[in-house]
Amino acid sequence: VMVDAAVGLKHVETILAVREKYRDLIDIQLVAFPQSGILSSPGTAELLDEALKLGCDLIGGLDPASFDRDVKGHLDVMFGLAEKRGAGIDIHLHDRGTLGLFEIEEIVARATASGMQGKVAVSHAYALGDISADALARAGERIAAAGVSIMTNAPGDHAFPPVAALRKAGVTVFAGSDNIRDSWWPYGDGDMLNRANMIGYRSGFYEDRELETAYDVVS
């Protein structure tokens, strides 16, 4: 749910009401998400804190290096609020190559240092599909040890996290639809079997055990 100085908490309040209305039918987790950055959008850190106080379950983040240009500062806010409010973390990381890998390593280190194993997810994590097999193996070990999860939607023209290699390393890898046919992403339809099909197709999964992996990632 987008939180920034322009929209304030209006979106959060609306979706909290939706969650309450349908609480007997569906479980909804809400991420307070700084779509405009944190440090580059003054007042957003305070709004994120208030969103967690109102009932959001997780604190979000967005490309600390390329968006806010301050990895430490961005993560300080995220992990500080998570610890303060007992919330989980879901950071969207689109930065590629060694820059993205560096950010993942910093997130992993923070998760370990703050005792947040099992409460941190990195969504997209394109960088993991951009690096050598040796670098991926080392990263996979660290990610698994820190209990950090990786989300992918197997996007069309981007490198994406190698599902099989990461799972072999012990990393929890799961999938999302990534929006529902909006201006960002016209291919999201909420159909997770279709998403499993996409992940299997792009991963080169052909054998039954591999197709079961694709199903497991979405289920």
N, C-alpha and C positions, 0 to 999 in steps of 0.2 A: 504494500500500500504506500503510494508516494507521499513522502513528507518533505517539505522544504519551506522556505520563507514565503514563497508565493501562495501556496495552497494551505499552509498551516496544518491544522489537524482535521480539516473538513472531511477529507477522504477517510481517515481513520474512524472518525465518529460514524460515518455512513456505513462502513463495512462492519464495524462492531455491532451495529443495530441489525444488520443482515445475519451475522453469526448468531446473535441471540435469538432472532426469529426462527431460525432453522436448526437450533442446537439439538433437537430431538431426532433430526433426520440425517445430519452430516457433521463430521468433525472438520473444523476449519482452523488452521493455524495462520496467524497473521504476522508478516514481517514488516516492521517499520523501515521503509526503504528510502534512502537519500538519493533520489534520481538526479538531483542537481549537484551532488557532491556533499561533503560535510564542511570541510574547512573553507572551500570556495563559495559557500553559501552561508553567510553569517546568520547565526541564530538557529541553524539546523540541529546542532548538537543538543540544544535545550529542548527543541521540539521532539526529537527522537526520544529523549528521556521521558517527556510527558506522554508520548505515544505508548511507551512501555508501561508507564504508570496507569494509563487508561485501560490496558488489557492486551496490547500486542504481545505475542509470544517470543518473537525473535527480533534482534537488531540486524539491520542490513548494512551492506557496504558496497562501494562501487569503485573499482580500479584506482586504488590509492596513489599509484605512481602517475598514470597518464591523466587522471581526472583532477585530483587534488594536488598532485606533484609533491606529496609529502607522505611517504609510506608510514613512517613512525607516528606522525600526528594523527593520521586517519585511523590507524589501528589502536592508538591510545584511546581515542573516543569510543570506538566499537567495543573493545574488550573492557574498558572502564565501565561503560553502561551495562554491558552484559553481566559483569560481576556485581554491580550495584543492584540490579533488578532481578538477578537470577534468571536471565534470559539466555536463549541460544543465539547463535550467529549464523547468518547466511550471507556471504559476500559474493557479489557477482564480479567475476574476474575475466575480462576479455583480453587483457594485455598478453601478447604472444612472446614466444621465444624465451631468451634468457631473462628478460625483464619480468615476464609473467612468472617464470620459475622462481626468481628471487622473491617475488611477493608471496608465492605459495610457501616457500621456505620460511619466510618471516611469520606467516599465519600459523604454520605448524609449530614454530618455536613458541609463539604466544599461547597457543592452545595447550601446549605441554606445561609451560611455566605457570599458567593460571589454573591448571587442573581442570580444564574444560574438555577433556577427552570425551568424545561422543556427543558433543554439543555444538560442533562447528562444521559447517558445510561450505564448500566452495562451488558455486554454480558456474557452469561453462568451462572454466579452466582450460581455455584453448591451448595454452602454452604446453600442456602435457602431451599434446599431439604434434608439437613443433620441435621436439628435442630428440637427441640420439637415444638409442635403446639403452645404452649404459647409464645415461643421465636419468632416463625414465625409471630404470631399475632402482637407482639410488633414491630418487624422489619417492617412489612407491613405498619403499621400506620406511622412510621417515613419515610419510603421510599415514600409513597404517599404524605405526607405533604411537602417533599422536591422536589416533581415533578421529581424524578429520575425514569427512565424507566428501565425495565428488559427485556433482550432478551434471548430466549431459542431456541435451535433446537432439544430439547428432545433427547439428545445423548444416544446411545445404552446402555452402561454399567455404566453410571453415574447417581447419584441422580440429579434431576433438579428442578428448582423453581416450587412449586405447583401453577399451573396457576389459578385455580378457587379461592383458598384462597387469593392469592395476588390481583386478580381482585376485589374480594369482599371487600378488604381493600381499594380499590380505586387506586391501582397501575396500571400504564399502562404497560401491558405485550405484547410483540410482538415476532415474530418468524423470524428466518433466516435459510437459507439452510446450512450455514457454509462450504464454499469452494465448488468447483465443481469438484468432482472426481479427486483429486490430491493425493499426497503422504501422506497428513495429514488425509484425509477424503474421502474414496472411495464411500461413499453413497450419497454425495451431487449431486443433478441433477437440482437444480433451480426450481423444480416443487413444488410450495407452497401448492397446494392442497394435494399432497403427504405428505408434511410436516405437514399439518393440521391433516391428517390421523394418522401420527405418534404421534403427541401430544395428540390427542384424545385417541388413543390406550393405550399409557403409562399413561395417566391421569385417565383412567377408565371412560371416557365419553361415555354414552350410550343413554341418552335421547336427544330429539330434541334440547332442549335449550342448552344442553352441547355441542352438535355437532355444533350449531350455534356459541358458544364461540370459539371452535377450529378454525372455519372459520374466525371469527372476528380477532383472534390473527394473522393470516397470511395476512389478507387483509387490 
